[in-house]
Amino acid sequence: MRLLVVGANGLLGSNVVHSGRQRDWTVMGTYHSTRPKFEIPLTQFDLVEYEAFDEVLETHDPGLVINCAAMTDVDGCEKNPEQANVLNSDAPGALADQCAANDVEFVHVSTDYVFDGTARDPYGEEASPNPVQVYGESKLAGERAVQEADGDHLLTRLSFVWGVHRSSGALTGFPEWVRDQLESGDTVPLFTDQWVTPTRAGQAATTLLDLVDAGATGLYHVACRSCVTPYAFGEVLADQHGADTALLKEGSTDDIDRDAERPTYSCLDVATVESQLGRPQPPLEEDVSKIWDAVR
Ligand SMILES: NC(=O)c1ccc[n+]([C@@H]2O[C@H](COP(=O)([O-])OP(=O)(O)OC[C@H]3O[C@@H](n4cnc5c(N)ncnc54)[C@H](OP(=O)(O)O)[C@@H]3O)[C@@H](O)[C@H]2O)c1
C-alpha cells in the first residue's frame, strides 16, 4: 500500500505514519508548520490551498490518503470561524473529491464534539449530531462534505486523543500534563462533571489501518471502551505512576472560563468498529499500561 498521511506531524498523523511503516507500507506525508523527523518523502502543504491537493497526489502517487490535519484548537475555532470552516469543512470535502477523481482511497477523521453532550449513554454512529461550538460545527460540516463528495470514503470519529507523538517521542495531551504535575508534587485539579472515551493515538492509528484493510467505508466511532471523567482518567494515570492520589483534586468545568462551550458527555459507542473488526476496543487501563513504562 502507498499511504499518504496529510498532517504527518500531528499527534494522530505521526502515529498513522508509524503504524503504516510497521506494516511495511510505503508511507509519505504532508506537514504544515513543522517538518517531522521521519525519514519518509514529505511535502509542505497548507489545507488552505486545498484546490492544489492534486499536485500533492501527483507528486506522491498514493493509493490511500488519510487526513489527520485539522484546526484542532477548539477555542481558536470560536475566535476564527471562517478559518475553522475552510480547514475543517471545505478542505476535507475537496480532498475527498480529488482522491475520488484520481482513484485514491480517502479516510477522514472527525470528532465526538459533533454531539451536544445531553446523552447519558455512549453515542452510536446513528445518533443525531448537534454541535455546541464552532469547532464541532465545522467538523460536522466536514463530515457532510466528505459524505457528499464523489466516491465511498471511510469516516471516523475520535474522542479526547492522547498518546506518544511518534516523531518527537513525547507523551502528548492530557496524560503529559497529569504526569508532569504528579512528578513535581503539584495538585492536579480534574473535572468530575465531564465524560469522554479517551482515544490513544497509536490504538486509533492501528484501528484506522485495520478498517482500511477490511475494506470498510462509511462512519465508525474509534475510541477506548471506557467512558470516564478526566478525574477517573487521572486516577488510572496516578495508579500506573505509583503516585499519591491525594494530589488529585475534584474540579468542575464551571471552574474555568473558555471561549468555546464543551459537551458535558461525549462518550462514543464503539460496538460498530468492534463488530467490523471482530475484536474489542481496549479499556482505558490497557491503553495506559501499554505505553506508560516507555514515557514515565
Ligand atoms: N485531539 C483530540 O482530542 C481530538 C478529539 C477528537 C477528534 N480529533 C480529530 O483528530 C484529528 C487529529 O487530531 P490530533 O489530535 O492529531 O491534532 P493535532 O496534533 O493538533 O494535529 C493536527 C494537525 O493539523 C495540522 N494543521 C493545522 N492547520 C493546518 C493547515 N492550515 N494546513 C495543514 N495542516 C494543518 C497541524 O499542523 P501544524 O501544527 O503544523 O499547524 C497538525 O499537524 C483531527 O481531525 C481532530 O479534529 C482530535
The ligand as an SDF file (V2000), in Angstrom:
LIG
                    3D

 48 52  0  0  0  0  0  0  0  0999 V2000
   -7.1830   15.9800   19.9370 N   0  0  0  0  0  0  0  0  0  0  0  0
   -8.3670   15.4920   20.2650 C   0  0  0  0  0  0  0  0  0  0  0  0
   -8.7200   15.3700   21.4450 O   0  0  0  0  0  0  0  0  0  0  0  0
   -9.3170   15.0460   19.1840 C   0  0  0  0  0  0  0  0  0  0  0  0
  -10.5600   14.5210   19.5580 C   0  0  0  0  0  0  0  0  0  0  0  0
  -11.4290   14.0610   18.5600 C   0  0  0  0  0  0  0  0  0  0  0  0
  -11.0790   14.1650   17.2260 C   0  0  0  0  0  0  0  0  0  0  0  0
   -9.8780   14.7230   16.8840 N   0  0  0  0  0  0  0  0  0  0  0  0
   -9.5620   14.8430   15.4530 C   0  0  0  0  0  0  0  0  0  0  0  0
   -8.4420   14.0040   15.2090 O   0  0  0  0  0  0  0  0  0  0  0  0
   -7.6830   14.5420   14.1170 C   0  0  0  0  0  0  0  0  0  0  0  0
   -6.2160   14.5920   14.5170 C   0  0  0  0  0  0  0  0  0  0  0  0
   -6.0790   15.4550   15.6330 O   0  0  0  0  0  0  0  0  0  0  0  0
   -4.7680   15.4780   16.5530 P   0  0  0  0  0  0  0  0  0  0  0  0
   -5.2120   15.2230   17.9340 O   0  0  0  0  0  0  0  0  0  0  0  0
   -3.6930   14.6390   15.9640 O   0  0  0  0  0  0  0  0  0  0  0  0
   -4.4110   17.0090   16.4440 O   0  0  0  0  0  0  0  0  0  0  0  0
   -3.0180   17.7780   16.2790 P   0  0  0  0  0  0  0  0  0  0  0  0
   -1.9290   17.0620   16.9690 O   0  0  0  0  0  0  0  0  0  0  0  0
   -3.3400   19.1780   16.6480 O   0  0  0  0  0  0  0  0  0  0  0  0
   -2.7430   17.6830   14.7160 O   0  0  0  0  0  0  0  0  0  0  0  0
   -3.3990   18.4970   13.7930 C   0  0  0  0  0  0  0  0  0  0  0  0
   -2.5010   18.6520   12.5930 C   0  0  0  0  0  0  0  0  0  0  0  0
   -3.1650   19.5120   11.6510 O   0  0  0  0  0  0  0  0  0  0  0  0
   -2.1900   20.3550   11.0950 C   0  0  0  0  0  0  0  0  0  0  0  0
   -2.7340   21.5970   10.5760 N   0  0  0  0  0  0  0  0  0  0  0  0
   -3.2830   22.6230   11.2530 C   0  0  0  0  0  0  0  0  0  0  0  0
   -3.5730   23.6360   10.4070 N   0  0  0  0  0  0  0  0  0  0  0  0
   -3.2080   23.2130    9.1680 C   0  0  0  0  0  0  0  0  0  0  0  0
   -3.2520   23.8000    7.8910 C   0  0  0  0  0  0  0  0  0  0  0  0
   -3.6890   25.0570    7.6930 N   0  0  0  0  0  0  0  0  0  0  0  0
   -2.7920   23.0940    6.8470 N   0  0  0  0  0  0  0  0  0  0  0  0
   -2.3110   21.8210    7.0180 C   0  0  0  0  0  0  0  0  0  0  0  0
   -2.2300   21.2300    8.2170 N   0  0  0  0  0  0  0  0  0  0  0  0
   -2.6780   21.9210    9.2710 C   0  0  0  0  0  0  0  0  0  0  0  0
   -1.2540   20.6580   12.2530 C   0  0  0  0  0  0  0  0  0  0  0  0
   -0.0150   21.1200   11.7600 O   0  0  0  0  0  0  0  0  0  0  0  0
    0.6790   22.4320   12.4210 P   0  0  0  0  0  0  0  0  0  0  0  0
    0.7440   22.1410   13.8860 O   0  0  0  0  0  0  0  0  0  0  0  0
    1.9940   22.4820   11.7630 O   0  0  0  0  0  0  0  0  0  0  0  0
   -0.2160   23.5890   12.0920 O   0  0  0  0  0  0  0  0  0  0  0  0
   -1.1520   19.3010   12.9310 C   0  0  0  0  0  0  0  0  0  0  0  0
   -0.1150   18.5370   12.3780 O   0  0  0  0  0  0  0  0  0  0  0  0
   -8.3180   15.8830   13.7840 C   0  0  0  0  0  0  0  0  0  0  0  0
   -9.1810   15.7330   12.6990 O   0  0  0  0  0  0  0  0  0  0  0  0
   -9.1350   16.2200   15.0190 C   0  0  0  0  0  0  0  0  0  0  0  0
  -10.2380   17.0500   14.7160 O   0  0  0  0  0  0  0  0  0  0  0  0
   -8.9910   15.1460   17.8320 C   0  0  0  0  0  0  0  0  0  0  0  0
  1  2  1  0
  2  3  2  0
  2  4  1  0
  4  5  1  0
  4 48  2  0
  5  6  2  0
  6  7  1  0
  7  8  2  0
  8  9  1  0
  8 48  1  0
  9 10  1  0
  9 46  1  0
 10 11  1  0
 11 12  1  0
 11 44  1  0
 12 13  1  0
 13 14  1  0
 14 15  2  0
 14 16  1  0
 14 17  1  0
 17 18  1  0
 18 19  2  0
 18 20  1  0
 18 21  1  0
 21 22  1  0
 22 23  1  0
 23 24  1  0
 23 42  1  0
 24 25  1  0
 25 26  1  0
 25 36  1  0
 26 27  1  0
 26 35  1  0
 27 28  2  0
 28 29  1  0
 29 30  1  0
 29 35  2  0
 30 31  1  0
 30 32  2  0
 32 33  1  0
 33 34  2  0
 34 35  1  0
 36 37  1  0
 36 42  1  0
 37 38  1  0
 38 39  2  0
 38 40  1  0
 38 41  1  0
 42 43  1  0
 44 45  1  0
 44 46  1  0
 46 47  1  0
M  CHG  2   8   1  16  -1
M  END
$$$$
